[in-house]
C-alpha cells in the first residue's frame, strides 16, 4: 500500500531529475530569494556546489535572481507586517546583502515608518491605550522589539489629538 507512493510521485514529475537551474527557477517562481539563500537551499538538496553556483550566476545574469529586487520585496513585506527598519536591516544582513544594497532598499520604501508604528499599536492595544501609562509602556516595548527606533516609538505612542 505504501510502497507505490514514491512511484506515483516519480510518475507525476515525469521521472526526470531536475537540473540546478530548473530547481532554482522553481524556487524563484514562488517568491524572491537572495543569492545566498538560493544557493544554500539548492546545496542543501544535495546538488553539486559548482553546478549550483553556475546556475545561480546564469539566473542572476538573465535577471531571474536579483538581490536588489529581493531586498525591496522583503522591506515591503516586513514593513507591512509591522516590523521596523532596524529589524528589517538586520534580517537583510543575514541574507548576505552589502550595506549599500540594504540602505538603498530601505530608502526606496515609500511607506511611513511612524504611521506603520501607529497602526501596529492601534491594532494591538486599541484607542484606549493612550490613557493608560502601563499600556503605553507595553506599546513602546513592542515597537522597540519590532525594530523601530526610540523616537518613532515615543511619537507613535502619543495621542494623535492636537491638544
C-alpha positions in Angstrom: 0.0 0.0 0.0 2.7 2.5 1.0 5.3 1.1 -1.4 3.7 2.6 -4.5 3.6 6.2 -3.3 7.1 7.1 -4.4 6.3 5.6 -7.9 3.3 7.9 -8.2 5.5 10.9 -7.2 8.0 10.0 -9.9 5.3 9.5 -12.5 3.8 12.9 -11.7 7.2 14.6 -12.3 7.9 12.6 -15.4 10.7 10.6 -13.6 13.4 13.1 -14.7 15.9 14.6 -12.3 15.7 18.4 -12.4 18.9 20.4 -13.1 20.1 23.0 -10.6 18.8 25.8 -12.9 15.3 24.2 -13.1 15.2 23.8 -9.3 16.3 27.4 -8.8 13.7 28.6 -11.2 11.1 26.7 -9.3 12.1 28.4 -6.1 12.2 31.8 -7.8 8.7 31.5 -9.3 7.3 31.1 -5.8 9.0 34.2 -4.3 12.1 36.3 -4.5 15.3 34.8 -3.0 18.6 36.3 -2.2 21.7 34.8 -3.9 22.9 33.4 -0.6 19.5 31.9 0.3 19.0 30.4 -3.2 22.5 28.8 -3.2 22.0 27.5 0.4 18.7 25.9 -0.5 20.0 24.2 -3.6 23.1 22.9 -2.0 21.1 21.5 1.0 19.2 19.4 -1.5 22.3 17.5 -2.4 23.2 19.3 -5.6 26.8 19.8 -6.7 28.1 23.1 -5.3 29.8 24.1 -8.6 26.7 23.5 -10.7 24.6 25.4 -8.2 27.0 28.4 -8.3 26.9 28.3 -12.1 23.1 28.1 -12.2 22.6 31.0 -9.8 25.1 33.1 -11.8 23.2 32.4 -15.0 19.9 33.2 -13.4 21.3 36.5 -12.0 22.7 37.5 -15.4 19.3 36.7 -17.0 17.5 38.8 -14.4 15.6 36.0 -12.7 17.5 36.5 -9.4 18.2 40.0 -8.3 19.4 40.9 -4.7 18.2 44.5 -5.0 14.7 43.3 -6.0 14.7 40.8 -3.2 15.7 43.4 -0.7 12.9 45.8 -1.8 10.4 43.0 -1.7 11.5 42.0 1.8 11.3 45.6 3.1 7.7 46.0 1.7 6.7 42.6 3.2 8.2 43.1 6.6 7.0 46.7 6.9 3.5 45.6 6.0 3.7 43.0 8.8 4.6 45.6 11.4 8.3 45.5 11.6 10.6 48.5 11.8 13.7 49.5 9.8 16.2 48.2 12.4 14.7 44.7 12.4 14.5 44.7 8.6 18.1 45.9 8.2 19.3 43.1 10.5 17.3 40.5 8.5 18.6 41.7 5.2 22.2 41.5 6.6 21.6 37.8 7.3 20.9 37.3 3.6 24.4 38.4 2.8 23.5 41.7 1.2 26.0 44.5 1.2 25.3 47.6 3.4 24.8 49.8 0.3 22.0 47.5 -1.1 20.3 47.4 2.3 20.4 51.2 2.6 19.1 51.6 -0.9 16.2 49.2 -0.3 15.2 50.9 2.9 15.5 54.3 1.2 13.3 53.1 -1.6 10.5 52.2 0.8 7.6 54.6 0.1 5.7 53.9 3.3 5.8 56.0 6.5 7.5 54.2 9.4 5.7 56.4 12.0 2.4 55.5 10.5 3.3 51.8 10.4 4.2 52.0 14.1 0.9 53.8 15.0 -1.1 51.2 13.1 0.6 48.4 14.9 -0.1 50.0 18.3 -3.7 50.6 17.3 -4.2 47.0 16.2 -2.6 45.6 19.4 -3.9 47.9 22.1 -6.8 49.9 20.6 -7.5 53.5 21.1 -7.9 53.3 24.8 -4.2 52.7 25.4 -3.4 56.4 25.3 -4.9 56.9 28.7 -3.1 54.0 30.5 0.6 54.5 31.2 1.1 50.8 31.7 -0.3 50.0 28.2 1.7 52.9 26.6 4.9 51.3 28.1 3.9 47.9 26.7 3.3 49.5 23.3 6.7 51.2 23.4 8.3 47.9 24.3 6.5 46.2 21.4 7.7 48.8 18.9 11.3 48.5 20.1 11.2 44.7 19.9 9.8 45.0 16.4 12.7 47.2 15.2 11.5 50.7 15.5 13.9 53.3 16.9 13.2 55.1 20.2 12.0 58.3 18.7 9.5 56.6 16.5 8.3 54.5 19.4 7.8 57.7 21.5 6.0 59.5 18.7 3.8 56.6 17.8 2.8 56.1 21.4 1.5 59.7 21.7 -2.1 60.7 21.1 -2.9 61.9 17.6 -5.0 64.6 19.1 -3.6 68.1 18.5 -4.3 69.3 22.1 
